[in-house]
Amino acid sequence: MLTFILPAIVVIALSLPLIKVFKGEASVNSAKKRLGLHISGVVGAAALVLFLGVANAPVFAAGSAITGTIAQGLGFLAAALATGMSALGAGIAVAAAAPAAIGAFSENAENFGRSLIFVALGEGVAIYGLLISILIINQL
C-alpha cells in the first residue's frame, strides 16, 4: 500500500510550486527559481513514471529468474546517466544562452545568426549524450 501512496505524495508535493506559477499566484523572477521549478517538475515526472511502473509491474513467479549480468545492468545505468546528465547540462546552457540571444536579437537584427549558433551549441550537448548512450547500448 505504501508503494502506491508515497510516489503520489511526492508528485503532488513537487507539483504545487508549478501549479502556483501557472495560476499566476507566484512570480518567477530569478534564474535560480526557474531552475528549481524545472528540476522539481522533472523529479515529479520521474516519480510519476516510477509510480506507474511499480503499479503496473508484472508479478514474477517464485521459480522465475531474471536474465542478464551485472555488467549489462551497469551498462544500461551508464547509458541512462549519459543521456540524463547531458540533457541537464544542455538545459542549463540553453537557459543561460537563450535570454542573451533574444536580447542581442532585439537590439540588432543582424545578430540573429550568431546568437542562434550559441543556443544550438548548448542543445548539441544533449545530442552528444544521446549518441554516447546509443553507443553504450549497442555494445551490450
NORGI-V941261 format. One record per backbone hydrogen bond with DSSP energy under -0.5 kcal/mol. NH is the residue of the N-H (numbers start at 0). CO is the residue of the C=O. If there is no record, write none. Layout:
nh->(NH NH)
co->(CO CO)
This chain:
nh->(3 4 5 6 7 8 9 10 11 12 13 14 15 18 19 20 21 22 23 23 24 25 28 33 34 35 36 37 38 39 40 41 42 43 44 45 46 47 48 49 50 51 52 53 54 55 56 59 63 66 72 73 74 75 76 77 78 79 80 81 82 83 84 85 86 87 88 89 90 91 92 93 94 95 96 97 99 100 101 102 103 104 105 106 107 110 111 114 115 116 117 118 119 120 121 122 123 124 124 125 125 126 127 128 129 130 131 132 133 134 135 136 137 138 138 139 139)
co->(0 0 1 2 3 4 5 6 7 8 9 10 11 14 15 16 17 18 19 20 19 19 26 29 30 31 32 33 34 35 36 37 38 39 40 41 42 43 44 45 46 47 48 49 50 51 53 57 60 64 68 69 70 71 72 73 74 75 76 77 78 79 80 81 82 83 84 85 86 87 88 89 90 91 92 93 95 96 97 98 99 100 101 102 103 107 108 110 111 112 113 114 115 116 117 118 119 120 121 121 122 122 123 124 125 126 127 128 129 130 131 132 133 134 135 135 136)
